[in-house]
Amino acid sequence: MERIGLIGAGRAGSAVGAALAAAGHPLVGVTARSDASLERAARLLPGVPVLPPAEVTQRADVVLVAVPDDLIRQVAQALPLRSGQYVVHLSGAHGLEPLAGLSATPVALHPSMTFPGGPVRLDGVMFTATAPEAAQEVVERLVKALGGQVQWVSDEQRARYHAGLVHGANHLTTLVTQAIGVLRAAGVADPVATLRPLLTATLDNTLRAGHHALTGPIARGDLDTVAAHLAVLPDHTGRTYVELARATVELAAADGRLDAATAGRFTELLDGHRTAQTGEAPR
């Protein structure tokens, strides 16, 4: 099995490194500078030596550069990489460009998973890879060892791929946080317990059925309900509501659940509220 060297003991790198070690890949060394990284390495990678970057690189067949996106190029360029090695970063946003010109074979390998700072099960997780053909067998073997799946995305589509993940996951956190705040302001004692079954069912239905899972006042054409919402929402949440409601109107109109006249009335209502709140002209 390939010997793995880990450059950086952040949350994602440490979790992936620990999973590879558990799958039988020798983890030959890790770099860690901050107190948090040293603590994480000791907790998740017990027995793995903490070494300088050059020594980790020299010992490894696969060098995993698990550093913040903006540092990938700088860190990778400083490593004594050689032909026959693979240099892998875990960024979703970047493709192979930060690894261009290096002696090792470059790989962009992004797990579609969030890493809270502890051990993470990667069984069934989709890894999205960009790599030259010479690296594909190694990538597939590593991902299989983790129990994950691998799909391939071209270099020029990495930004679009990552935008889809961020819009679906990070913005979901923003949306749910705002919803919790609205319920709390309404006097709901346990907003999370109130939302959990609804959100869980909605997410499951949407992942299975896409836009056909849409329910609620816009799908029903209930203009008065949406107007009542706009009247009580605080400004910042109201702005989010208006933008998402506009997109929902377009979705419901496109699949035939809203006729053109009803969609037009929704658009007029939403544009009017947006203009009142921001002073911006309707789109």
N, C-alpha and C positions, 0 to 999 in steps of 0.2 A: 504494500500500500504506500501511497505517496506520503512523504514527510511534510508536515504542515508547519509553517512558521507564521506567527501572528504579529503583525505590526500594529500595535494599538490595542488597549484593553478596555475599549468602550463597551456599551451595552450590547450592540449587535455583534461585534467581533468576538467578544468573550462568549456569548451564547452559541454562536456558530462554531467557534473553536472547541468549546466544551462538547458540543454535539458530535463533531468530527472525531474527537478523542474517544468519546463513548462508543462510536461506531468502529473503532479499531485503528484509525489513522494516527500515527505517532505525532504528537505535538511537541516539536523540538525546542520551542522557545517562544517567549512573548515579550514585547516591550511595554513598559508602564512607567510613567513619570510622576503623575499626580498621586496624591494620597488616595483619591477615589479609585483610580485605576489600579493601584497596588492592592487595595483592599478587594476589588472585584476579581483581580487575577488570583489572589490567594483563596478566595471563596469559590470561584467557578472553575479554576484551573489548578487545583492542588497538585503539587509535584512538578509543574511545568516551570522551568527556570526562567527568571526575568533577566533578559540579556540586552546588550546594545543592539540597535537595528542591524548593523553589519554582521554581527555574529548570528543573529536569527536568520538572516538571509542566506548566509553561507551554509547553514545546516539543512536548509529546506529544499524540497522539490517544488512545493507550491507556497508562494509567499502571499499571504492574505493581508492586504493593506486596508485595515479597518479604522480609518481616520475620518474626520469631518470632510464633507465634499470639497470644500475650498482648499483643502490641504493635500488632496490625493496626488496631484501632479508634483508638488514640491517634495513630498515625502518619497514618492516612488522614484523620482529622478535621482535622489541622494543614495539609493540602495545599490550595493554592488551586485546587481543582478547579472546572470550569465545565460548564455544559450542553453536550452534544454530545460530551463525552469519555466514555471507559469507564475505570472503576477496577476492577482485577482483583487478587484475592489468590489465593495458591496453597495455602492450607490445606485439608487434607482434613476436619478436624474442624468447621470453621465454614462456615456458609452465608452469607447476605446480611446478617445482623443487624449484624456489625461495620461494615458500610458504609452502614447506614441513615441517611437524612437528608442525604446528600451530593448535590451538584448533578449529578455525573457518574452515568452508568448503572452500577449495581453488578454484578459478576460474581465468582462463586466458581469457580475452575478448578483442579482438582487432578490432577496426573499420577500415575498408579500406577507409580511408579518410585523407586528409591533413588538418591541423588546423593552420590557419594563425594568430590566436590571438584574433579573435572576435567571435560573434555568428555563429554557423554552423548548417545548416539544415541537419538532419540525415535521412530524409525520403528516403527509398530505399537503404540506405547504407548497405553493407554486413558486419556483425560482425562475426568474426571467433572465435569460443569458444572451450576451452578445460576445462573439468570439470568432476568430478565424477557424476554418475547418480543422486545422491541426489540433485544436484544443477541445473539440467537441466531445470526443470519447472520454477524456479526463473529466470534463465538466459533468457529463451524464453519470459517470461512475461516482463522483463525489456526492452529487445530489441523491442518487439512489441509496448510497450509504446512509444518508440522513433520513431516508424514508420519504423524501419529497418528490415532487414532479418538476420537470424542466420544460420550458417553452423558449423559443428563440425569437428575438426581436432585432430588427436591423438597426445599425448604428444611428441612422438618421431619424428613427422613430422613438428613440429613448425618451426625449423630452415629452412627446405626446403620451407615451406609456406612463411616465411618472405623473404627468398632469392628471390623468384619469384616476390614479391611485390617491393622489392628494385630494382631489375634489370629492372623491367618494368616502375617504376615511378621515382625513384631518378636518375637512369642513363639516363632516357629520358630528364630530366632537363639538365644534362651535355651535351647530344647530341644536344639539341636545342640551348643551349648557344653557343656551338662551331659553329653551322650552322649560327647563327646570326652574329658571329664574321667574318666568311668567307664572307658573303654577304656584311657586312659593309666594309671590306677590298676591295671588288670589286667595291665599290662606290655606292652601293644601299642605297638610302636615308632613306628608311623605311623598314628595314629587317623584322620587326615583321609583318607588313601588307602584305609583300610578302609571308611570310611563313604560316600565319594563315590559309587561306583557304585550302592550300595543306595539312598541318598537321592535321587539323580538319577532312578533308575527309579521309585521310590515316588512322587515328586512328579509325574512325567510321567503315571504310571498314574492317580493320584488326580485330577489335573486333567482327564483324559479320562473316567474312569469313576466318579468320586465314591467313595461308601462301598463300592462293589463291589471297589475295589482293596485293601481291608483284608486283610492276612495276619497271621501270627504266632500266639503261644500263645493269646490270648483268642479269636480267630476259630476256632482248633482246639479250644477247650474244655480247654486244658492247664493245669489248676489248679496242679499241682505245680511247673511251670516258673515261673509267676508268683510262687508262694510262695518259691521259691529266689531269685528276683530281689530280693524285698522283704527277704530276710534279709541281703543283702550290700550293698545300696545305702546310701550315706551319707544322713544325715537330710534335708538340704535337697533332694537329688535324689530321695530316696524319696518325699517329699511330692508333688513334681511327678508322679512315676510313678503314685502312687495316684490322684490327681485325673484324670489322663489315662486311666488304666486303667478307672476308673469310667465315664467318658464312652464309652470303647471298648466296654465291656460293654453299655451301653445301646444303642449303635449296632448291635452284632452281634445283640442280642436283638430289636431292632425290625425288622431285615430277615430274621429267621428263622434265622440261623446258630447261635444259641444257644437251646436250649430253656429254659423258665422255671426248671427245677430247677438247671441248670448256671449260669445267670445268677445265681440266688440264692446258690449256693455261692461264686461270684466276689465278689459283693457282701459276703457275710459275711467272707470273707478280707480284703478291702480295708478294710472298716469296722473289723475287729479290729486291723489294723496301724495304721490311722489313730488309733484310740483309744490304743493302746500308745505311739505316738510323741508324741501331743499332749495326751492326757488328755481330748479332746473326745468327747462321746457320738456314737454312730453317727447318721447322718442318717435 
